[in-house]
Amino acid sequence: MIAELRLEEPENLARVRGSRTAEMVAAARAGHFARGERPLVTEDPFAIHLAGERWRRVIGSSWRHWLVTRVLLRKVIPTTTYVLIRARFTDDRVLAATERGVRQLVILGAGFDTFALRYPDVGVQVFEVDLPASAALKRERLAAADITVPEHLHFVEVDFERDPLDERLLAAGFDRHAPACFSWMGVTYYLAPEAVTGTLARVADLSAPGSELILDYMNVREGVPADELALFDSLLRFVEKHGEPMISRFDPGSVVDRMGLTGEWDVLRHEFPAADPSPYLGSRTDLPRVAPLFRLLHLRKR
């Protein structure tokens, strides 16, 4: 049975870069929806259908769930609490933007995001930007679960190393003259710094005044509290060992400038959830402590 729970990628996922991470993120949301104390940090009833069969078996069994979370993945489990906070942070920011009239959401590196399914009635056109293989895998899993792709969800297939983001978005119906929300979560730390700044430059060029940008980034080691450094180092070793090293880090004091966002964007929120998770977690005790790796940014285009 232990072999059944191994976390190597199945053969049909090997073609999709980042598939293991996308599955684990969806599994974190699905496990919280199935087993978390109410009220939930974030509610995602669709994630279980996207997490894959092996994770459905884990989440559906108390002892398998215990074995995976407390034994096999004990070193990386603190990141799952951050995943929930990150999802809640994004939802809150996007929904607030819709209340002031923003009607476009671009999700960069969408993976198994489910905003379009969870909020079908807020009047937003959702553009999910990802690799063709990732988009195809998501379509396959939605179809297998008999979940219809809504008309307001547009898959924008882009290989950032080859394809022009602006051309693909505009071809999908994106209006560069109207404000939009751009969400870029769980991606920047896997890219070289120049790839981060290059992508953000293209986003800025596509953004009308009043557009919003929501993203996260990885702390420099010097930005981590001393009592959290052991966990910080342990998590980095874990992801590197499993083939998805985090290579870009930013100093909180200079991140906006280093990302090329100074001058055009106003910072609305800049949060370090590990320092104060109470706005999201309250007094709940069913979740691991928040991993001290990441910070959250929310900006608005002038």
KEDO-404969 format. One record per residue (C-alpha): residue number from 1; residue in one letter; chain; x, y, z. Coordinates in nm, 2 decimals. Layout:
<atoms>
{NUM,A,A,{X,Y,Z}}
...
</atoms>
This chain:
<atoms>
{1,M,A,{0.00,0.00,0.00}}
{2,I,A,{0.29,0.24,0.06}}
{3,A,A,{0.39,0.19,-0.30}}
{4,E,A,{0.04,0.29,-0.40}}
{5,L,A,{0.09,0.63,-0.23}}
{6,R,A,{0.42,0.72,-0.38}}
{7,L,A,{0.43,1.07,-0.52}}
{8,E,A,{0.61,1.01,-0.85}}
{9,E,A,{0.42,1.15,-1.15}}
{10,P,A,{0.21,0.90,-1.34}}
{11,E,A,{0.31,0.84,-1.70}}
{12,N,A,{0.02,1.05,-1.83}}
{13,L,A,{0.14,1.35,-1.63}}
{14,A,A,{0.50,1.33,-1.73}}
{15,R,A,{0.44,1.56,-2.03}}
{16,V,A,{0.31,1.84,-1.82}}
{17,R,A,{0.57,2.06,-1.65}}
{18,G,A,{0.48,2.15,-1.30}}
{19,S,A,{0.20,1.88,-1.29}}
{20,R,A,{0.31,1.75,-0.95}}
{21,T,A,{0.29,2.09,-0.79}}
{22,A,A,{-0.05,2.17,-0.96}}
{23,E,A,{-0.19,1.84,-0.82}}
{24,M,A,{-0.06,1.91,-0.47}}
{25,V,A,{-0.21,2.26,-0.47}}
{26,A,A,{-0.54,2.12,-0.58}}
{27,A,A,{-0.52,1.84,-0.32}}
{28,A,A,{-0.45,2.09,-0.05}}
{29,R,A,{-0.77,2.28,-0.13}}
{30,A,A,{-0.97,1.96,-0.18}}
{31,G,A,{-0.85,1.81,0.15}}
{32,H,A,{-0.94,2.13,0.34}}
{33,F,A,{-1.29,2.13,0.18}}
{34,A,A,{-1.34,1.76,0.28}}
{35,R,A,{-1.18,1.76,0.62}}
{36,G,A,{-1.12,2.11,0.75}}
{37,E,A,{-1.30,2.27,1.05}}
{38,R,A,{-1.58,2.50,0.95}}
{39,P,A,{-1.57,2.78,0.86}}
{40,L,A,{-1.32,2.70,0.60}}
{41,V,A,{-1.03,2.93,0.50}}
{42,T,A,{-1.14,2.89,0.13}}
{43,E,A,{-1.41,2.67,-0.02}}
{44,D,A,{-1.33,2.47,-0.33}}
{45,P,A,{-1.57,2.18,-0.41}}
{46,F,A,{-1.42,2.14,-0.75}}
{47,A,A,{-1.06,2.08,-0.65}}
{48,I,A,{-1.11,1.71,-0.57}}
{49,H,A,{-1.20,1.65,-0.94}}
{50,L,A,{-0.88,1.81,-1.06}}
{51,A,A,{-0.64,1.67,-0.80}}
{52,G,A,{-0.62,1.33,-0.97}}
{53,E,A,{-0.72,0.97,-0.87}}
{54,R,A,{-0.43,0.91,-0.63}}
{55,W,A,{-0.52,1.22,-0.43}}
{56,R,A,{-0.89,1.13,-0.43}}
{57,R,A,{-0.79,0.80,-0.27}}
{58,V,A,{-0.58,0.98,-0.01}}
{59,I,A,{-0.84,1.24,0.08}}
{60,G,A,{-1.12,0.98,0.09}}
{61,S,A,{-0.94,0.76,0.35}}
{62,S,A,{-0.86,0.88,0.70}}
{63,W,A,{-0.56,0.65,0.75}}
{64,R,A,{-0.42,0.72,0.40}}
{65,H,A,{-0.46,1.09,0.46}}
{66,W,A,{-0.28,1.06,0.80}}
{67,L,A,{0.00,0.85,0.64}}
{68,V,A,{0.06,1.10,0.36}}
{69,T,A,{0.04,1.42,0.56}}
{70,R,A,{0.21,1.31,0.87}}
{71,V,A,{0.47,1.07,0.73}}
{72,L,A,{0.54,1.09,0.35}}
{73,L,A,{0.50,1.47,0.31}}
{74,R,A,{0.56,1.59,0.67}}
{75,K,A,{0.84,1.82,0.56}}
{76,V,A,{0.64,2.01,0.30}}
{77,I,A,{0.29,2.01,0.47}}
{78,P,A,{0.34,2.37,0.61}}
{79,T,A,{0.32,2.49,0.26}}
{80,T,A,{-0.04,2.37,0.24}}
{81,T,A,{-0.17,2.62,0.49}}
{82,Y,A,{-0.01,2.90,0.28}}
{83,V,A,{-0.18,2.76,-0.03}}
{84,L,A,{-0.52,2.81,0.14}}
{85,I,A,{-0.43,3.16,0.25}}
{86,R,A,{-0.30,3.24,-0.09}}
{87,A,A,{-0.63,3.13,-0.25}}
{88,R,A,{-0.84,3.33,0.00}}
{89,F,A,{-0.62,3.64,-0.06}}
{90,T,A,{-0.67,3.61,-0.43}}
{91,D,A,{-1.04,3.55,-0.42}}
{92,D,A,{-1.09,3.85,-0.18}}
{93,R,A,{-0.89,4.08,-0.40}}
{94,V,A,{-1.06,3.97,-0.73}}
{95,L,A,{-1.41,3.99,-0.58}}
{96,A,A,{-1.34,4.34,-0.45}}
{97,A,A,{-1.22,4.44,-0.79}}
{98,T,A,{-1.54,4.31,-0.95}}
{99,E,A,{-1.75,4.53,-0.71}}
{100,R,A,{-1.58,4.84,-0.86}}
{101,G,A,{-1.65,4.72,-1.21}}
{102,V,A,{-1.35,4.51,-1.33}}
{103,R,A,{-1.48,4.25,-1.57}}
{104,Q,A,{-1.17,4.06,-1.68}}
{105,L,A,{-0.95,3.82,-1.48}}
{106,V,A,{-0.62,3.68,-1.63}}
{107,I,A,{-0.47,3.39,-1.44}}
{108,L,A,{-0.11,3.34,-1.53}}
{109,G,A,{0.01,2.98,-1.49}}
{110,A,A,{-0.35,2.88,-1.41}}
{111,G,A,{-0.28,2.51,-1.33}}
{112,F,A,{-0.60,2.37,-1.17}}
{113,D,A,{-0.75,2.70,-1.07}}
{114,T,A,{-1.13,2.70,-1.02}}
{115,F,A,{-1.23,3.06,-0.98}}
{116,A,A,{-1.44,3.05,-1.30}}
{117,L,A,{-1.63,2.75,-1.16}}
{118,R,A,{-1.68,2.88,-0.81}}
{119,Y,A,{-1.79,3.23,-0.91}}
{120,P,A,{-2.00,3.19,-1.22}}
{121,D,A,{-2.23,3.49,-1.16}}
{122,V,A,{-1.99,3.78,-1.09}}
{123,G,A,{-1.98,3.89,-1.46}}
{124,V,A,{-1.61,3.83,-1.51}}
{125,Q,A,{-1.45,3.69,-1.83}}
{126,V,A,{-1.17,3.45,-1.70}}
{127,F,A,{-0.86,3.39,-1.91}}
{128,E,A,{-0.66,3.10,-1.79}}
{129,V,A,{-0.31,3.12,-1.93}}
{130,D,A,{-0.10,2.80,-1.92}}
{131,L,A,{0.10,2.56,-2.13}}
{132,P,A,{-0.11,2.37,-2.39}}
{133,A,A,{-0.05,2.03,-2.22}}
{134,S,A,{-0.16,2.17,-1.88}}
{135,A,A,{-0.48,2.32,-2.04}}
{136,A,A,{-0.55,1.98,-2.21}}
{137,L,A,{-0.51,1.79,-1.89}}
{138,K,A,{-0.75,2.02,-1.71}}
{139,R,A,{-1.01,1.98,-1.98}}
{140,E,A,{-0.97,1.60,-1.96}}
{141,R,A,{-1.03,1.60,-1.58}}
{142,L,A,{-1.33,1.84,-1.60}}
{143,A,A,{-1.48,1.62,-1.87}}
{144,A,A,{-1.42,1.31,-1.67}}
{145,A,A,{-1.61,1.47,-1.38}}
{146,D,A,{-1.90,1.58,-1.61}}
{147,I,A,{-1.82,1.95,-1.53}}
{148,T,A,{-1.90,2.17,-1.82}}
{149,V,A,{-1.66,2.45,-1.91}}
{150,P,A,{-1.85,2.77,-1.86}}
{151,E,A,{-1.88,3.02,-2.15}}
{152,H,A,{-1.69,3.29,-1.95}}
{153,L,A,{-1.38,3.07,-1.91}}
{154,H,A,{-1.12,3.10,-2.19}}
{155,F,A,{-0.82,2.87,-2.21}}
{156,V,A,{-0.52,3.07,-2.34}}
{157,E,A,{-0.24,2.83,-2.44}}
{158,V,A,{0.10,3.00,-2.41}}
{159,D,A,{0.45,2.87,-2.38}}
{160,F,A,{0.62,3.17,-2.22}}
{161,E,A,{0.95,3.07,-2.38}}
{162,R,A,{0.81,3.09,-2.73}}
{163,D,A,{0.47,3.25,-2.76}}
{164,P,A,{0.37,3.62,-2.73}}
{165,L,A,{0.14,3.66,-2.43}}
{166,D,A,{-0.03,3.97,-2.57}}
{167,E,A,{-0.12,3.82,-2.91}}
{168,R,A,{-0.26,3.50,-2.75}}
{169,L,A,{-0.47,3.70,-2.50}}
{170,L,A,{-0.61,3.94,-2.75}}
{171,A,A,{-0.70,3.65,-2.98}}
{172,A,A,{-0.89,3.50,-2.70}}
{173,G,A,{-1.10,3.82,-2.66}}
{174,F,A,{-0.91,4.01,-2.39}}
{175,D,A,{-0.97,4.39,-2.41}}
{176,R,A,{-0.65,4.57,-2.33}}
{177,H,A,{-0.84,4.91,-2.31}}
{178,A,A,{-1.05,4.79,-2.01}}
{179,P,A,{-0.92,4.73,-1.66}}
{180,A,A,{-0.84,4.37,-1.56}}
{181,C,A,{-0.71,4.17,-1.27}}
{182,F,A,{-0.40,3.97,-1.33}}
{183,S,A,{-0.33,3.69,-1.09}}
{184,W,A,{0.01,3.52,-1.08}}
{185,M,A,{0.04,3.28,-0.79}}
{186,G,A,{0.28,3.00,-0.72}}
{187,V,A,{0.50,3.07,-1.02}}
{188,T,A,{0.76,3.35,-0.97}}
{189,Y,A,{0.99,3.14,-0.75}}
{190,Y,A,{1.04,2.87,-1.02}}
{191,L,A,{1.15,3.13,-1.28}}
{192,A,A,{1.48,3.31,-1.33}}
{193,P,A,{1.45,3.68,-1.22}}
{194,E,A,{1.47,3.81,-1.57}}
{195,A,A,{1.18,3.58,-1.67}}
{196,V,A,{0.98,3.73,-1.38}}
{197,T,A,{1.05,4.09,-1.48}}
{198,G,A,{0.99,4.01,-1.85}}
{199,T,A,{0.65,3.87,-1.78}}
{200,L,A,{0.55,4.16,-1.56}}
{201,A,A,{0.66,4.41,-1.83}}
{202,R,A,{0.42,4.23,-2.07}}
{203,V,A,{0.15,4.25,-1.81}}
{204,A,A,{0.21,4.62,-1.75}}
{205,D,A,{0.18,4.68,-2.13}}
{206,L,A,{-0.15,4.49,-2.14}}
{207,S,A,{-0.29,4.67,-1.83}}
{208,A,A,{-0.53,4.97,-1.87}}
{209,P,A,{-0.54,5.22,-1.58}}
{210,G,A,{-0.72,5.07,-1.28}}
{211,S,A,{-0.60,4.72,-1.35}}
{212,E,A,{-0.48,4.51,-1.06}}
{213,L,A,{-0.20,4.27,-1.01}}
{214,I,A,{-0.20,4.00,-0.75}}
{215,L,A,{0.11,3.78,-0.70}}
{216,D,A,{0.33,3.61,-0.46}}
{217,Y,A,{0.71,3.58,-0.43}}
{218,M,A,{0.97,3.40,-0.22}}
{219,N,A,{1.15,3.56,0.07}}
{220,V,A,{1.53,3.61,0.07}}
{221,R,A,{1.67,3.41,0.35}}
{222,E,A,{1.76,3.73,0.54}}
{223,G,A,{1.39,3.81,0.54}}
{224,V,A,{1.29,3.50,0.74}}
{225,P,A,{1.27,3.52,1.12}}
{226,A,A,{1.56,3.33,1.29}}
{227,D,A,{1.33,3.08,1.46}}
{228,E,A,{1.19,2.99,1.12}}
{229,L,A,{1.51,2.93,0.93}}
{230,A,A,{1.53,2.56,0.99}}
{231,L,A,{1.19,2.51,0.84}}
{232,F,A,{1.27,2.75,0.55}}
{233,D,A,{1.59,2.55,0.47}}
{234,S,A,{1.41,2.21,0.51}}
{235,L,A,{1.14,2.31,0.26}}
{236,L,A,{1.39,2.43,0.00}}
{237,R,A,{1.58,2.11,0.02}}
{238,F,A,{1.26,1.91,-0.02}}
{239,V,A,{1.14,2.08,-0.34}}
{240,E,A,{1.49,2.07,-0.49}}
{241,K,A,{1.52,1.70,-0.42}}
{242,H,A,{1.19,1.64,-0.59}}
{243,G,A,{1.29,1.83,-0.91}}
{244,E,A,{1.12,2.16,-0.88}}
{245,P,A,{1.38,2.40,-0.72}}
{246,M,A,{1.28,2.75,-0.62}}
{247,I,A,{1.54,2.97,-0.78}}
{248,S,A,{1.41,3.34,-0.75}}
{249,R,A,{1.39,3.53,-0.42}}
{250,F,A,{1.32,3.89,-0.35}}
{251,D,A,{1.39,4.13,-0.06}}
{252,P,A,{1.06,4.27,0.07}}
{253,G,A,{1.21,4.62,0.08}}
{254,S,A,{1.31,4.63,-0.28}}
{255,V,A,{1.08,4.37,-0.45}}
{256,V,A,{0.85,4.63,-0.62}}
{257,D,A,{1.16,4.80,-0.78}}
{258,R,A,{1.33,4.48,-0.87}}
{259,M,A,{1.02,4.35,-1.04}}
{260,G,A,{1.01,4.66,-1.25}}
{261,L,A,{0.68,4.78,-1.10}}
{262,T,A,{0.79,5.11,-0.96}}
{263,G,A,{0.62,5.42,-1.10}}
{264,E,A,{0.33,5.26,-1.28}}
{265,W,A,{0.18,5.07,-0.99}}
{266,D,A,{0.05,5.16,-0.64}}
{267,V,A,{0.10,4.89,-0.36}}
{268,L,A,{-0.23,4.82,-0.20}}
{269,R,A,{-0.13,4.53,0.02}}
{270,H,A,{0.20,4.36,0.10}}
{271,E,A,{0.16,4.07,0.34}}
{272,F,A,{0.37,3.81,0.51}}
{273,P,A,{0.11,3.55,0.63}}
{274,A,A,{0.36,3.35,0.84}}
{275,A,A,{0.41,3.65,1.06}}
{276,D,A,{0.04,3.71,1.12}}
{277,P,A,{-0.20,3.44,0.98}}
{278,S,A,{-0.48,3.54,1.22}}
{279,P,A,{-0.69,3.74,0.96}}
{280,Y,A,{-0.72,3.41,0.76}}
{281,L,A,{-0.70,3.14,1.03}}
{282,G,A,{-0.84,3.30,1.34}}
{283,S,A,{-0.79,3.07,1.63}}
{284,R,A,{-0.83,2.74,1.44}}
{285,T,A,{-0.59,2.46,1.53}}
{286,D,A,{-0.66,2.21,1.25}}
{287,L,A,{-0.39,2.34,1.01}}
{288,P,A,{-0.01,2.33,1.03}}
{289,R,A,{0.18,2.66,1.09}}
{290,V,A,{0.23,2.87,0.78}}
{291,A,A,{0.55,2.81,0.59}}
{292,P,A,{0.77,3.12,0.61}}
{293,L,A,{0.88,3.11,0.25}}
{294,F,A,{0.64,3.35,0.08}}
{295,R,A,{0.49,3.70,0.07}}
{296,L,A,{0.18,3.84,-0.11}}
{297,L,A,{0.15,4.15,-0.32}}
{298,H,A,{-0.15,4.34,-0.45}}
{299,L,A,{-0.10,4.65,-0.68}}
{300,R,A,{-0.31,4.88,-0.89}}
{301,K,A,{-0.21,5.04,-1.22}}
{302,R,A,{-0.22,5.42,-1.21}}
</atoms>
